[in-house]
Amino acid sequence: MTLDEIQNLATNDCPRFSVFAHDQLPMPGVKKHLSEILNREIRVVDFKIKKSKQRAGTDCMQFQFVIDGEVCVAFTGSNVLMDQIQSAKVNGCMPFVGTIVKIDKYFSFS
């Protein structure tokens, strides 16, 4: 942009950072382990998937949920849970209520 263009730029011509940078903000909530919420009904409200810092070459999902009236977050590398939660979002079903169960070695929403 030229100096003239910058000086003529009105504030309302610019989008607010908070509108488009949602994924950059930390998810608020009390950290819980999956074992603490297993077989308990939760309301999943948000999630994000990033590269894992613990296991190279894998993804890690942070998801935000409400349980017993408390906003919480949990982390998982479960591909099944990641696929299920992404499917829920694509199908317009976020937020949703579900229960995380363990089937053999895998975690799944039911």
LUMKEDO-144605 format. One line per field, with one value per residue (C-alpha): x, y, z. Coordinates in pm, 1 decimal. Example, Ala and Ser with C-alpha at 12.3 -4.5 7.8 and 13.67 -1.06 7.14 Angstrom:
<recs>
c1: [1230.0,1367.0]
c2: [-450.0,-106.0]
c3: [780.0,714.0]
</recs>
This chain:
<recs>
c1: [0.0,112.0,126.8,-178.7,-375.6,-274.4,-371.7,-710.3,-785.9,-1077.4,-1086.5,-1415.3,-1246.9,-1034.5,-1163.0,-1119.1,-844.7,-1076.1,-1310.6,-1061.8,-800.1,-1022.1,-782.3,-491.5,-651.5,-607.6,-913.9,-1027.4,-1121.1,-1001.4,-768.8,-904.5,-760.3,-973.4,-981.3,-1166.4,-1447.6,-1468.4,-1826.2,-1966.5,-2192.0,-2025.2,-2128.3,-1850.3,-1839.5,-1510.8,-1189.7,-864.6,-614.4,-242.8,81.0,170.0,454.7,486.8,489.5,658.2,459.8,122.4,-164.0,-307.1,-660.1,-758.9,-1130.8,-1345.2,-1647.9,-1887.3,-1932.2,-2123.6,-2161.2,-1783.1,-1600.1,-1305.9,-1048.0,-878.7,-607.9,-595.5,-408.6,-700.8,-758.7,-1107.5,-1212.5,-1054.8,-1240.7,-1570.6,-1548.0,-1444.2,-1739.7,-1974.8,-1849.4,-1872.8,-2231.4,-2327.7,-2369.9,-2145.9,-2190.8,-2308.0,-2367.3,-2190.4,-2003.7,-1646.8,-1618.3,-1321.1,-1362.5,-1061.5,-767.0,-972.3,-1169.2,-1497.4,-1791.8,-2125.6]
c2: [0.0,352.6,614.1,787.3,460.6,394.3,744.8,719.6,379.9,403.4,188.5,29.7,-84.6,-325.3,-648.5,-691.1,-935.3,-1110.2,-1203.6,-1396.1,-1507.8,-1735.3,-2032.0,-1822.9,-1757.4,-2008.0,-2213.1,-2129.4,-2408.8,-2638.8,-2907.2,-3261.7,-3598.6,-3833.3,-4077.2,-3812.7,-3777.2,-4132.7,-4268.8,-3929.9,-3711.4,-3391.8,-3102.9,-3048.3,-2683.2,-2631.4,-2799.3,-2744.7,-2986.8,-2912.7,-3102.7,-3285.5,-3145.8,-3480.2,-3725.6,-3618.0,-3681.4,-3704.9,-3467.6,-3360.8,-3235.9,-2991.7,-2986.2,-2767.7,-2904.8,-2848.1,-3106.3,-3051.1,-2683.2,-2633.0,-2533.0,-2768.3,-2865.7,-3196.6,-3313.4,-3635.2,-3799.3,-4030.4,-4037.3,-4181.3,-3888.7,-3638.3,-3789.7,-3795.5,-3436.1,-3308.9,-3495.7,-3334.5,-2988.1,-3055.5,-3176.1,-2866.5,-3057.1,-2845.7,-2809.0,-3160.8,-3381.9,-3716.2,-3962.3,-4076.3,-4453.2,-4686.5,-4979.9,-5213.6,-4976.3,-4696.7,-4400.1,-4311.6,-4076.6,-4245.6]
c3: [0.0,-62.0,214.7,67.0,69.4,428.2,542.7,367.9,515.3,755.6,1069.1,962.3,636.9,841.1,995.4,1371.1,1469.7,1716.2,1430.3,1217.6,1473.2,1681.4,1652.8,1780.2,2117.5,2400.3,2490.1,2840.8,3078.2,3353.9,3217.5,3252.4,3154.1,2943.6,3235.1,3441.4,3188.1,3052.6,3046.6,3153.0,2941.2,2819.4,2593.7,2337.5,2229.6,2042.4,1930.2,1745.1,1600.4,1581.1,1536.6,1856.0,2064.2,2246.1,1953.8,1630.7,1313.8,1488.5,1560.2,1893.8,1950.2,2221.4,2281.7,2502.0,2680.4,2967.4,3242.5,3565.2,3471.5,3447.4,3127.9,3071.6,2810.7,2735.2,2497.4,2298.7,2014.5,1940.5,1564.6,1618.0,1839.4,1596.7,1300.3,1490.1,1611.4,1265.3,1114.1,1367.2,1269.8,894.2,940.9,1141.5,1467.3,1692.0,1982.7,2065.9,2368.8,2392.8,2607.3,2549.3,2588.6,2558.5,2321.8,2342.5,2280.6,2123.0,2250.2,2077.6,2120.7,2178.9]
</recs>
